[in-house]
Amino acid sequence: MSGVRYYAVKDLKVGFQVMQPFQNDEVAKRAFINAAKNPSSMLSQCPADFELWYLGEFFEENGSFVSVPEFICNIGGSNNG
């Protein structure tokens, strides 16, 4: 049984933003980094304030959400391993 993977941007000044589904870490990272390239985005204006986190998987079959928060990267692309 495979679930839908959910990610969120963490604003270090406020907390986690709205969760979004992505196929895997690399696709989520690409979307995060691309959003940071938009000069009008808050990610672009204050890059040190934002991180991308994997939050967990949602299983449609039974409605469960397994939360295993994990840091993915910051705007500069660095990660935990």
N, C-alpha and C positions, 0 to 999 in steps of 0.2 A: 504494500500500500504506500503510494507516494503522494505527498501533499504539495500544496502551493507554498512556495517560499516567500516570506514577507520581510521587507527591509524598511528602515526609516532613517531619515537624517536626524542627527542629534545636534541641536543648537546648544552649545555649552553654556549659554547665558540663560536658557529657558528650560530645555529638556527635549524629549523626543517629539517629532512632528508626526504627521499622518503616515500610517503604514502604506506601502505599495508592494504589489506582487512583481517578482522578476523570476526568470527561469533559473538563474544561478548567480553566484557572486560577481562574475566578470561582467555580466549584462547590467547588474545593479551598479557596479563601479563605473561602467561606461556612461550610464545615464547621469550619475552623480557628478562626474568630472565634466561632462558636456554641459550640465546645468550651470556649473561654476564658470563656464566660459562666456555665459550671457552677461554682458556688462551691466545690465539693469537688474540682475538678480542679487539678492542679499548674499548668496553664496560667493559671488564675485566681489562684492563690496567689503565683506568681512570674512575672508577665507579661513582665518585661524579659529573662528568660532564654530565651525561645522565639521562633523564626522559622519561617516556612513556606518550603520550597524545592521547586522542580520538579526532579526528578532525571533524567528521561528517558522514553523510550518502549520498550515491549516489543512485539516483533513475533511473534505466535503462529505465523505461517506458517513461519518459519525458526528460531525460538527465540533471536533476537538481541535485545540490549538496547543501545540507543544512549543513552549517558549524556552529557547536556549540563546539568549543574547550574546552576540559576538561582534567585537570591533572588526570592521572590514578595512577602512582606510580614511584618511583625511583628504583635504583638497589637493595637497601636494602628491597624493597617490601612495604615500607610505602606509604600510600595514603592520600587523603584528607578527608577520612571519611569512 
